[in-house]
Amino acid sequence: MKVFLLFAALVAMANACGQPMIAPRTAGTSRIVGGEDARDHSWPWQASLQRSNGAHYCGGTLIAPQWVLTAAHCNQDFSTDRVVLGEHDLTSASESVQVASIAAAFPHPNYNPQTVENNIMLIKLASPAILGRTVDVACLPRAGSGYPDGMACWSTGWGFTAETGPTADELQQADLPLLSNTECSSHWSDYYKPESMVCAGAEGAGEDGACRGDSGGPLVCEINGSYHLVGVVNFGHDTCSTSYPTVFARVSAFRNWIDRVMTSN
């Protein structure tokens, strides 16, 4: 892997949030389970959380040059782990990626691993990312924002492409329609908390869904021409069944907390 070291300076010509310079391929259907490769670098806010040996274990989303949003259950040994930006193929040694060490991690103080509530975490990078063609930020929604049922959104990651693997080498994308709170609750009962969660998918066998290794990654929806980070991958069915929706932390419910943490740190 060719490493493009992070510098404090930012690229002045960086794009506005949520507007990739390389347009994603969003026509037709796709899935993470079962797999469709994303267009190289078309989701430039996608982050990979990796061990020191380069093993990917969770996704994340770049929301500011020095901040990545992910799931609280991705909390690992951040003294040696790293965040990789601008990556498409995890096995490629020729990609010019940006590798950042982790300065600090801020899991939500009310995260409950038993109920999976408040499953969200901010990671502060040791130095800011250089924004440009292959690395950029997703837009954050306003606090309390809601979204219409059936809205087409996109989940991306390098997770399992089937229940027993393997994980993906190239970044995968899935188009997932948002579901109503009633439909989500019918699948997940008391685990689903509509005030802080949103779910998408559940289109049946052979369709779309996230799986292990996609945790912490983004669910983005195009709103007024820009991609907004609507959700953070939290959990799905233990067999990765696409008959069950994937559940995401509802980012708009945590916007005030996100702003407080970033401002005070």
Residue pairs with C-beta under 8 A, 6 or more apart in sequence:
1 54
1 92
1 93
1 95
1 97
2 93
2 94
2 95
2 96
2 97
3 97
3 98
3 99
4 86
4 96
4 97
4 98
4 99
4 130
5 98
5 99
6 98
6 99
6 100
6 125
6 126
6 127
6 128
6 129
6 130
7 127
7 130
8 127
8 128
9 130
10 65
10 128
10 130
10 131
11 130
11 131
11 132
13 132
14 131
14 132
14 136
15 21
15 131
15 132
15 136
16 226
17 136
17 137
17 138
17 139
17 140
17 226
18 45
18 137
18 138
18 139
18 220
18 226
18 227
18 228
19 136
19 225
19 226
19 227
20 41
20 42
20 43
20 44
20 136
20 227
21 44
21 132
21 133
21 136
22 39
22 40
22 41
22 42
22 44
22 133
22 134
23 39
23 42
24 38
24 39
24 42
24 43
24 154
24 173
25 38
25 39
25 42
25 173
26 154
26 175
29 175
29 207
29 208
30 36
30 172
30 173
30 174
30 175
30 208
31 172
31 174
31 207
31 208
31 209
31 242
32 155
32 156
32 157
32 159
32 161
32 168
32 172
32 173
32 174
32 208
32 209
32 210
32 211
32 214
33 160
33 161
33 162
33 174
33 208
33 209
33 210
33 211
33 240
33 242
34 161
34 162
34 206
34 242
35 161
35 168
35 172
36 172
36 173
36 174
37 170
37 171
37 172
37 173
38 88
38 156
38 170
38 171
38 172
38 173
40 88
41 86
41 88
41 133
41 134
43 154
43 156
43 171
43 173
43 218
43 220
44 62
44 86
44 133
44 134
44 135
44 136
45 61
45 62
45 63
45 135
45 136
45 137
45 138
45 218
45 220
45 227
45 229
46 59
46 60
46 61
46 62
46 87
46 156
46 157
46 171
46 217
46 218
47 59
47 60
47 61
47 62
47 68
47 70
47 83
47 84
47 85
48 56
48 58
48 59
48 60
48 83
48 84
48 85
48 87
48 90
48 158
49 56
49 57
49 58
49 59
49 60
49 70
49 74
49 76
49 81
49 82
49 83
49 123
49 216
50 56
50 57
50 81
50 82
50 83
50 84
51 57
51 76
51 80
51 81
52 80
52 81
52 82
54 90
56 90
56 158
56 167
56 213
57 74
57 76
57 213
58 70
58 71
58 74
58 76
58 213
58 215
58 216
58 217
59 70
59 156
59 157
59 158
59 159
59 213
59 214
59 215
59 216
59 217
59 218
59 233
60 68
60 69
60 70
60 74
60 83
60 123
60 216
60 217
60 218
61 68
61 69
61 70
61 138
61 217
61 218
61 229
61 232
62 68
62 85
62 129
62 135
62 136
62 137
62 138
63 69
63 137
63 138
63 140
63 229
63 258
64 137
64 262
65 125
65 128
65 129
65 130
65 131
65 137
66 124
66 125
66 127
66 128
66 129
67 122
67 123
67 124
67 125
67 262
68 83
68 122
68 123
68 125
69 120
69 121
69 122
69 123
69 229
69 232
69 251
69 258
70 120
70 121
70 122
70 123
70 215
70 216
70 217
70 232
71 119
71 120
71 121
71 215
71 216
71 232
71 233
71 234
71 249
72 107
72 108
72 111
72 113
72 118
72 119
72 120
72 121
73 111
73 113
73 116
73 119
73 215
73 216
73 234
74 121
74 215
74 216
75 105
75 107
75 121
78 102
78 105
78 123
81 102
82 99
82 100
82 101
82 102
83 99
83 100
83 101
83 102
83 123
83 125
84 97
84 98
84 99
84 100
85 97
85 98
85 99
85 100
85 129
85 135
86 95
86 96
86 97
86 98
86 134
86 135
87 95
87 97
87 171
88 95
88 170
88 171
89 95
89 169
89 170
89 171
90 158
90 168
90 169
90 170
91 169
96 134
98 129
98 130
98 135
100 125
100 126
100 127
100 129
101 125
101 126
102 123
102 124
102 125
102 126
103 124
103 125
103 126
104 123
104 124
104 265
105 121
105 122
105 123
105 124
106 121
106 122
106 123
106 124
106 261
106 265
107 120
107 121
108 118
108 119
108 120
108 121
108 254
108 257
109 118
110 117
110 118
111 117
111 118
111 119
111 120
111 121
112 118
115 191
115 193
116 191
116 234
116 235
116 247
117 193
117 196
118 196
118 249
118 254
119 232
119 234
119 235
119 249
120 232
120 249
120 251
120 254
121 216
122 258
122 261
122 262
124 265
129 135
131 137
138 218
138 220
138 227
138 228
138 229
139 223
139 226
139 227
139 228
139 229
140 228
140 229
140 251
140 255
140 258
141 223
141 228
141 229
141 230
141 251
141 252
141 255
142 252
142 255
143 252
143 253
143 255
143 256
144 252
144 253
144 255
145 228
145 252
146 252
147 178
147 198
147 221
147 230
148 178
149 177
149 178
149 179
149 180
149 183
150 177
150 178
151 177
151 178
151 221
152 175
152 176
152 177
152 221
153 175
153 176
153 177
153 178
153 200
153 219
153 220
153 221
153 230
153 231
154 173
154 174
154 175
154 176
154 219
154 220
154 221
154 227
155 173
155 174
155 176
155 200
155 208
155 210
155 214
155 217
155 218
155 219
155 231
155 233
155 246
156 171
156 172
156 173
156 174
156 217
156 218
156 220
157 168
157 171
157 172
157 210
157 213
157 214
157 217
157 233
158 167
158 168
158 169
158 170
158 171
158 172
158 213
158 214
159 167
159 168
159 172
159 210
159 211
159 212
159 213
159 214
159 215
159 217
160 166
160 167
160 168
160 211
160 212
160 213
160 214
160 240
161 167
161 168
161 172
161 211
162 211
162 240
163 211
163 239
163 240
167 213
168 213
174 201
174 208
174 209
174 210
175 208
176 200
176 201
176 208
176 209
176 219
176 245
176 246
177 200
177 201
177 203
178 198
178 199
178 200
178 221
178 230
179 199
179 200
179 201
179 202
179 245
181 192
181 194
183 202
183 245
184 192
184 194
184 197
184 198
184 199
184 245
184 247
185 192
185 194
187 199
187 202
187 244
187 245
188 199
188 244
188 245
188 247
191 235
191 247
192 199
192 247
195 250
195 253
196 249
196 250
196 253
196 254
197 234
197 247
197 248
197 249
197 250
198 219
198 230
198 231
198 247
198 248
198 249
198 250
199 245
199 246
199 247
199 248
200 219
200 231
200 245
200 246
200 248
201 207
201 208
201 209
201 210
201 242
201 244
201 245
201 246
202 209
202 242
202 243
202 244
202 245
203 242
204 242
204 243
205 241
205 242
205 243
206 242
207 242
208 242
209 236
209 237
209 240
209 241
209 242
209 244
209 245
209 246
210 217
210 233
210 236
210 246
211 236
211 240
212 240
214 233
215 233
215 234
215 235
216 232
216 233
217 232
217 233
218 229
218 231
218 232
218 233
219 229
219 230
219 231
219 232
219 233
219 246
219 248
220 227
220 228
220 229
220 230
221 227
221 228
221 230
222 228
229 251
230 248
230 250
230 251
230 252
231 248
231 249
231 250
231 251
232 248
232 249
232 251
233 246
233 248
234 246
234 247
234 248
234 249
235 246
235 247
236 244
236 245
236 246
236 247
237 243
237 244
251 258
